[in-house]
Amino acid sequence: MKNLKLLFVIIIISISFYTIIMSIKLTIDLKDAKEQLKSYQPSQMILSYGNIEYLDRGDGEVLLVCHVIFGGFDQGYESLKDLTKDFRILSPSRFGYLNSHVLGKGTPEEQCKAYIELLDKLNIDKVFIVGTSAGGTVAIRFALDYPNRCKGLILYSSAMPETEKPKKINLYQAPPNFLCNNLPMYLISPFFKTIMGMERNVVKTMLPIDKRKKGVKIDGEITNPDMAVNYDNYIIEEIEIPTLIFQSKDDKITKYEKFITSVKRFKNSTLKIFETGGHLLVGHEKEINDTVKNFINAHK
């Protein structure tokens, strides 16, 4: 009994010590993250429903980026910044992320309407629409709803459509609400590798989480389940624009077995499959960028 009490005390002390140390590290990283966001000097534009925040960098063919969950204009831009030497990267924060307001309920359809309004304001006629991870749902919706505004669809480790109408649907597809805060997410970051196949430093790109939490909630409740909930409205076979799709076999988030079946619904697609790299396609940056350049130059 004494040994159990001692073990319990040791565990409590260890957890407390761990929390204190991580809280100190979080304070430093949070300050750095906020300074980094300011350094981008993002643009703000008032649309019919409110503000949209975005980065607009480079010249040439326009790549409109739909960023990942826990993202924002910063993550969208960072995923493609090496391409600014050749192309124009337009990276908005999606609904609820950072300083972007929400149109209606924040559905992918409404997000696409907001994109069109932004493009019209910027006098941009057509784009290559890019979807990364959860942002893939919005990119696919954009390709379906506005094919006349698309030159091509590019998907990085993207959410994929269902192959048949599901009988059961997970109506919340995001981390539990209590984790969608700075300290809880930071505390579990050492386990990212085991859970998601990502290095713990990825958590730094998610900060400040409290400024992204509303967007995460929209993604969890609306964006991520949308292709299942509204299965009949995602007729992927109708997408005629050329599509470029990147995926790794060891991705722990987008399961390869489901991916390889779903991707067959894209009729005009080019696939680039990697054996390794995980969800973030780590280690293949140059090959990916070269492939994107070739794809755009072939279809611009």
Secondary structure, 3 states (H helix, E strand, C coil): CHHHHHHHHHHHHHHHHHHHHHHHHHHHHHHHHHHHHHHHCCEEEEECCEEEEEEEECCCCEEEEECCCCCCHHHHHHHHHHHHHCCEEEEECCCCCCCCCCCCCCCHHHHHHHHHHHHHHCCCCCEEEEEECCHHHHHHHHHHHCHHHEEEEEEECCCCCCCCCCCCCCCCCCCCHHHCCHHHHHHHHHHHHHHHCCCCCHHHHHCCHHHCHHHHHHHHHHHCCHHHHCHHHCCHHHCCCCEEEEEECCCCCCCHHHHHHHHHHCCCEEEEEECCCCCCCCCCHHHHHHHHHHHHHHHC
